[in-house]
Amino acid sequence: MRVWRAPEDVPADLGRTVVTIGVFDGVHRGHRAVLAETVRQARQGDLTSVALTFDPHPVLVHRAAPIRLVTTLADRIDRLAAAGIDAVYVQEYTFDYARATPREFVEDQLVARFHAAAVVVGEDVRFGYRNSGDGAELERLGRRAGVHVTLVPDRSAPEGRRWSSTWIRELLASGDVAGAARVLGRSHRIRGQVVHGFRRGREIGFPTANLTGDGLGEVPADGVYAGWLVRSVPGSKAAEYLPAAISVGTNPHFEGTERTVEVHALGRSDLNLYGESIAVDFVEYLRPMLSFESLDGLLRQMDEDLRVTAEILGVPTAGRVDPAAVTAT
């Protein structure tokens, strides 16, 4: 899949396209209905499917409101590629860009830049200056420009709530990663670079890969989870999935103050992940973060966490590793 970040990246001989528009944060079930229709129309017409997405999130520009994206931009692009999109245009979202009228947006970007023959969007689409354009306006402008417009109806859960990024954030804020996976259609993922921690885990038989700071994606509520540590296989596009127990929080037993994500790959003492970019998939919430009266109490609970994690993930049970066998430096 091609990724464009500036007008000059778009090839002059692009040809006609089918364009879809949105932040696509999370690329959840609702988004995938729009993407599937975009890809279907493009393939049917032998056209190029293009996803126009935005970075940073418009909310960060217009409201300066704190919002954590469900997925990182890199994972968003990967998910768009997995949906079958041929090219992604990452539009830098600025106040100047947001001043374009709906007509300017259609004529200057969709038609002049992307040569759109068709546009596929959700029925709740808003675009142009102060979100003054809606689906009806897009259809009107499309007819004027010779662009066919498809408004895809919202997709909802059986209980009636619309699939949305907002819903996912609510579920993650409560630690309900299984519920978030239901809306996403897959496990929730964060991504970051492994950094050095206090090395307490390796000293007691639970070495961890530590992630911290902004830019990871939406980190679920504090607690312990079952999931997967996902790393790239060197020299390949393949990924290696390692069953893992995941701790999110400040580590109250050791009176920590910095919120971190600590990932223990079950039974592995041979991993040296410092400086490596990894992904973490959350499968199920196990328990809250706790402070124990003794180290033995903590260790007994961590042993149980490993047992339950293995059971949930359907992998062999693994106990603590020998601290002397840990190879990370």
C-alpha positions, 0 to 999 in steps of 0.5 A: 500500500502507498502512503502519501503525506504531501501533495507532491507525493501523489503521482501525476498519473494516479488515474481515477479513484474511489476516496473515503474520508475520516480519522478512522481511529481504531479502524473499528467495525463501523469504519470497516463497513465504509472501507469495504464499500470503498474497496468494492467500488474501486475493484469493480471499476478498476480504480484506486481506493484512497483513504484520506485520514488526518493527523493530528486528530482534529479535536486536538487542533480545534479544542486543544482537548486531551484525547488519546487515539485508540491506535497509533498512526502507524497501526491505523495505516496498517489496519487500512492496508489490511482492509484492502485500501490501495493508498492512504493520504495522511493530511496534516490537520491545521487551522489553515486546512480547516478553513476550506469551505465544503466546495473547496474541499471537494473541488481542490482535494477530492477532485483536483488532487485525487481525481475522485470518481466516487466518494464513500463515507459514513452517513454522519459525515461532516466536512469543510469549514466549521463542519458546515458540510454534511452528507446532503451537501456532499451529494450536491457538490458531488453531482456538480463535480461528476463524483458519485457519493455513497453514504454508508448507514451506521453500523450498530451492536445488537443492543443498538449502540453505534460502533464508535471510537468514543465507545471504545475509549469508554470501555478501555477506561474501565479496563473492559478490553474484551468489550473493546475487542468486540467493538474493534473486531479484534484485540486492542493494541498499543505500540511503543519502544521498550525502555529500561525499568527498575529491573525488579521483575527480573530479580524475582523471576518475572522479567518485563518489557517496559513501555511508558510515555505518550504515543502508545495509543489508548492504554487501558485502565490500571490493572493486570491483563492477559494478552500478547507481546507482538514483535517483528521477525528480523528480515521478514514481514511476519510477526511473532506473538508471545503469550504475556501477562501485562501490568498497567499502572504505577506498581503500588506494591513498590510505591511507584509514581510513574504509570507504565506498561510492563509485559512479561512473556510467559516462560521467556528469559532469553529476550533482549527487547531494549530499544525494540518497537513492540506491540501489546495486544490486550485480551482479558482483564484479570485483576486490579493493581494491588499492594501486598503485605509481603513479597511472598504475597505478591509472588503468589499472586503473580504465579496465579496471574501466569496460570490464569493468563495461560488458561485464557490464551490457551497456551501451556502454563509457565512459571517464574523464570530463573533470574540468573538465566535472564539475558537482557542487558 
